[in-house]
Amino acid sequence: MLLRLDLQFFSDEKTEKATPNKRRDARKKGQVAKSPEISSALTLLLSFSFFGVAGKSFLEGCFQIFQHSFQEYLLWELSIKSTQLMFNQLLWDAVKLVGPIFGVILIAGLVANFAQVGFMFNTESLKMKLGKINPIQGAKNIFSLRSVVEMVKSILKLVIIISVAYWVIWRQKHEFLIIGGKNIWDATRFIGSMVIQVGMAVSLSLVVLSGADYLYQRFEYEKKLRMSKQDIKDEHKKMEGDPFIKGKRRAKQRQMAMNRIIQEVPKADVVITNPTHFAVAIQYDFETMAAPQVIAKGQDYIALKIKEIAKEHKIMTVENRPLARALFAAVEVGDTIPEELFNAVGEILAYVYFHEGRYRGMMT
């Protein structure tokens, strides 16, 4: 009894890697290895890179909006038409100014998600699940190991951000000491440059941290998908009994059999038929074969296909119901004719060779 319990324990232990079928099912449910940190870190990095390259143009665009507002729009006559025109112009200027930033953010999000999970669209995550608002389950999630890991990650992220920002600013401490002696434009330029440097340094550190987080999420995902040996056996039995899987397997077997028939039947010397239910293709080379060989056989539709191919390649078809039925039942494709059917098959081959003029060549 104790031994049986031990065996049951080991069989239920999830030590095996997930099968491709379970991975597909998990993906359909939206369960994938994904780190949201990568998306946010990449978005932050590309945003600061954009400001580093096009920051000057962005500031010039902002100044132009303010300049038009205070130098042009304030002089307009107040009316419904002028207000609509001013609103449309301001909206268009804002779109031109902010549009590239939103484009960068969108590209960053798409690239981050595609790099992690590829193209995936499912509605499973959109379904309402009452279990998500279960207070007991929520309390378990709060005090779970995963919540502890997330808290440690947040603290580590905060420490890294503060440390990196402090290191970048400390390198420029002398410039900060003399910033009071600079004019407004030089001071603004220095502060903007400093913000971009801090942002780039923090973003790069977050990219590295998010890469480590993705590896952790991948590890957790693989651990969650693990299966026991009994799970694999049960899945195998289920797939074996799945009508869809069986249908696909039978269709594949029929296709392979048909391809083999199309290749082999043109080599036959004669096709023996039932005439409608069975067809058996026989080949015999007296120089290389000890006995005639069945190279193709079929029933119903396949038998009809064998006869069509034989007619197309001008191979003689001989009707012999008992022999066709006996050959179909007793001889597999690739096997030679059994001894008890030698005489019957030999007579048919002799008849075919005589009509085709090959019998005289064989005798000589």
Long-range contacts (C-beta under 8 A, 24 or more apart in sequence): 11-228, 11-229, 11-230, 12-228, 12-230, 13-228, 14-226, 14-227, 14-228, 14-231, 15-226, 15-228, 15-229, 16-226, 16-227, 16-228, 16-229, 16-231, 16-232, 17-222, 17-225, 17-226, 17-227, 18-222, 18-225, 18-226, 18-227, 19-227, 19-232, 19-235, 21-235, 21-239, 22-225, 22-227, 22-235, 23-225, 26-225, 27-120, 27-122, 28-122, 28-124, 29-122, 29-124, 30-120, 30-122, 30-124, 30-125, 31-221, 31-224, 32-116, 32-117, 32-120, 32-221, 33-116, 33-117, 33-214, 33-217, 33-218, 33-220, 33-221, 33-222, 34-113, 34-116, 34-117, 34-214, 34-217, 35-116, 35-210, 35-213, 35-214, 35-216, 35-217, 37-153, 37-206, 37-209, 37-210, 37-213, 37-214, 38-112, 38-115, 38-116, 38-207, 38-210, 38-211, 38-213, 38-214, 39-108, 39-109, 39-112, 39-113, 40-206, 40-210, 41-203, 41-206, 41-207, 41-209, 41-210, 42-108, 42-109, 42-111, 42-112, 42-207, 42-210, 43-104, 43-105, 43-108, 43-109, 43-112, 44-199, 44-202, 44-203, 44-206, 45-108, 45-200, 45-203, 45-204, 45-206, 45-207, 46-104, 46-105, 46-107, 46-108, 47-101, 47-104, 47-105, 47-108, 47-199, 48-196, 48-199, 48-200, 48-203, 49-200, 50-100, 50-101, 50-104, 51-196, 51-199, 52-196, 52-200, 54-100, 55-192, 55-196, 58-97, 59-192, 61-93, 61-96, 61-97, 62-97, 64-93, 65-90, 65-93, 65-94, 65-97, 68-93, 116-214, 146-220, 149-216, 153-213, 156-209, 157-206, 157-209, 160-202, 160-205, 160-206, 160-209, 161-202, 161-205, 161-206, 164-198, 164-201, 164-202, 164-205, 165-198, 165-201, 165-202, 167-201, 168-194, 168-197, 168-198, 168-201, 169-194, 169-198, 257-298, 257-302, 258-302, 258-305, 260-296, 260-333, 261-296, 261-298, 261-302, 261-305, 261-306, 261-309, 262-309, 264-295, 264-296, 265-295, 265-296, 265-306, 265-309, 265-310, 265-313, 265-315, 266-309, 266-313, 266-315, 267-295, 268-295, 268-296, 268-310, 268-315, 269-315, 269-316, 269-349, 269-352, 269-353, 270-315, 270-316, 270-317, 270-318, 270-348, 270-349, 270-352, 271-306, 271-307, 271-310, 271-315, 271-316, 271-317, 271-318, 272-317, 272-318, 272-319, 272-320, 272-323, 272-324, 272-327, 272-345, 272-348, 273-303, 273-307, 273-317, 273-318, 273-319, 273-320, 273-324, 274-303, 274-319, 274-321, 274-324, 274-325, 275-319, 275-321, 276-303, 276-304, 277-303, 278-303, 278-324, 278-325, 278-327, 278-328, 279-303, 279-304, 279-306, 279-307, 279-317, 279-324, 280-324, 280-327, 280-328, 280-331, 281-306, 281-310, 281-315, 282-337, 282-345, 282-348, 282-349, 284-349, 286-362, 289-336, 290-336, 291-336, 291-337, 291-342, 292-336, 292-337, 292-345, 292-346, 292-349, 293-334, 293-335, 293-336, 293-337, 294-327, 294-331, 294-332, 294-333, 294-334, 294-335, 294-336, 294-337, 295-333, 295-334, 296-333, 297-327, 297-328, 297-331, 297-333, 299-328, 316-352, 316-355, 316-356, 318-348, 318-351, 318-352, 320-344, 320-348, 323-348
